[in-house]
Amino acid sequence: MWSKIRGIYALLVVGLGLGFIILMNFLTRKRNNSRQTRKWCRSFFPLMGSPLEKVGEFDLSADLIVLNHQSIIDIICLEAYHPRNICWIAKKELGDIPYYGYALKTPQMILIDREDRRGLASLIKIAKEKLEQDRPLVIFPEGTRGRGAEKFLPFKPGARVLAEKLHLKIQPILLFNTRKIFNTKPIESQATHLRMVLMPAFTPDLSTDWYAKLEQDMQAEYNKHYQELNG
């Protein structure tokens, strides 16, 4: 019962906070894609009584960020604390959602149609434009939200194609317990320890199976911290 009550509270915090940010994004959209406004996401953590612990440092020379996906809170974590004007890559359907879609469209994020055969070519073209605007790309290699347990969903090829076609330096980032702090199916929230682990950035060696190694390295590092936090 208590987790349900916390979940409703978290929903209100996210919903009201997102509405305020969308409004301010609209008013400040010409100022670096409302980057300063988007950083107001960090107010979520004190309101939930769960500060976010950061391990490691952001590499400001990385142009592609890959991270595991558990909850809408994953986006809040990175928007709140990344120093640069990041650009999310998301499926087009999210931009069509009333209310939430404006949070993606107003700051000019990349929305891709996965049913369009020309989608990959379009993604490369738009991604290059965003990089020229000094916006690092952010993608969930799992493609959708996982269960927040110990095992990642298999990585999809999108991040690999972007890195190889555009010769990008990558920073892997791991998030822990974001699904516990706010789960939407069912709506619930638990008091928990949130952590963001910033792994070292690297430039892929295209002569190797670097993408499979990235998945293995992220999984291994995730398991270590997961056990430390959750037992």
Secondary structure, DSSP 4 states (H G I P E B T S, - for coil): -HHHHHHHHHHHHHHHHHHHHHHHHHHHTTTGGGHHHHGGGGGHHHHHT-PEEEES---TT-SEEEE---STHHHHHHHHH-SS--EEEEEHHHHTSTTHHHHHHTTT-EEE-TT-TTHHHHHHHHHHHHHHTT--EEE-TTSS---SSSSPPPPPTHHHHHHHHHT--EEEEEEESHHHH-EETTEE-----EEEEEPPPB---TTS-HHHHHHHHHHHHHHHHHHHHH-
